[in-house]
């Protein structure tokens, strides 16, 4: 039994990219789907597919690698807030990952969004993870 599904999601992606896999399958949830959409929009993954016909529902993620170096597009995936210790920040203290080159995913009252989007809307929330 997984006690922290988001940490499991990030670990599966991290392990698959270190092993140079092209595709990784992860059990789906609403929050994982939203994180996947953000990763795709920001260019960290190549493509994704939600398989809702099968049980349990799965997310297939095609990982992205640089052509010349064969390195993964995501170098670090770090879980910040965990079920045992939640990390909340106000709009004025939103984190910047690698001076704005990375992305912090924030869970706000308006849904999941990046730190830049939350800063533009001037809302804070729970810091889910850092991606760079």
N, C-alpha and C positions, 0 to 999 in steps of 0.2 A: 504494500500500500504506500502510495506517494503522499507525503505530508505537505509538500510544497510543489504543486504542479507547474508553476511558472519557473521555478529553479530547475525542475526536471526538463522543461521545454528548452531553456537556455543551454543546459548541459548537453542535451541531445544534439543541438545545432553546433555547439562548440566541439564536441567529440567527432561529429561527422565531418566538420571542416578540417580538423587536425588529421583525420584519417583520409582526407581528400576524396570523400564520397561526393557523387554528383547530386543525389537525392536523399532526403531523410524523411521518414514518416513519423508523425507525432500524433498522439490522441488529441482530439479537438475539444475546445471549450470556447465560449464567447470571447473571453479575454485573450486567449492564444490566437484566435482569428484576427482580432484587432491589432495585436502586436505584429502578426505576420503581414498585415496590410501596411503598417507603418514601415516595416523593414523593406518591403517591396517599393513603396513610394520614395524612400530615401536611398534606394539603389544598393542595399546590402545583400539582397538575394535576387536571383535571376527571374524566378517565377514561382507561383504557388497554385495549389489546387485543393479545394475543400471537397472531400469525398463524404457525402451525406447519405449515400444509399446503403453503405455498409454499417455494421454495428460492431464495435464502437466507431463513431465518426472519426475520421482521420484527416490530417493536414499533410499533404505532400509538398515539400519545399525543395526547389532546385537551387542549390548553393552556387554562389558566384565566386569566380577566381580571376585573378589578374593573368593576362595572357603571357607576359614575359617571365614573371617570377613564379607563377603557379601558386601564389599565396592567396589565402581567402580574403574576400573583401572586408570581412569583419575580423579585426585582430583581437578585440576583447569584448566579452559579454559578461557583465557583472550584475548580479542580483543585489539590489540595495535594500528594499523593504522586504521583510520576511514575515511569515505568520506570527513568529515569536516577538519580533521587534519591528513595528511599523515606523516608517520614516515619512513624516509629513513636512511640507515646506509651504510658506506663504508665497504670494506672487512676487514679493520683493527679494526673496532669497532662493529663487529657482536656480538649480545648478547649471554650470556650463561645463560640458565634457570636452577636454582637449582644446580649451579656449574657443569653443564653437564649432570645431571640426567634427566632433562626435555628436551623439544624440542621447538625451535622457528621455525616457518614456515616463510620462506622468499620468496618473489616473485622477481625473478631475470630475467635478459635478457635470461637466459637459461631455464626458467620455474620455477615452484614452487619446493622448496627443503628445507631441514632442514638446520639449522645453521651450523651443522658439515660438510655437503656436500658443502655448500657455502664457508666455511672456507678452505676446501681442494682445491676448484677450485679458491680461492682467488678473489671472486666477491661479491659485496654488492647488496643491493636492498631494497625493501619495506618490513618492518616487519609486517606480517599479524597477527599472534597471538602467544601466549605462551601456551604450554601444559605441564602439569606435573602430 
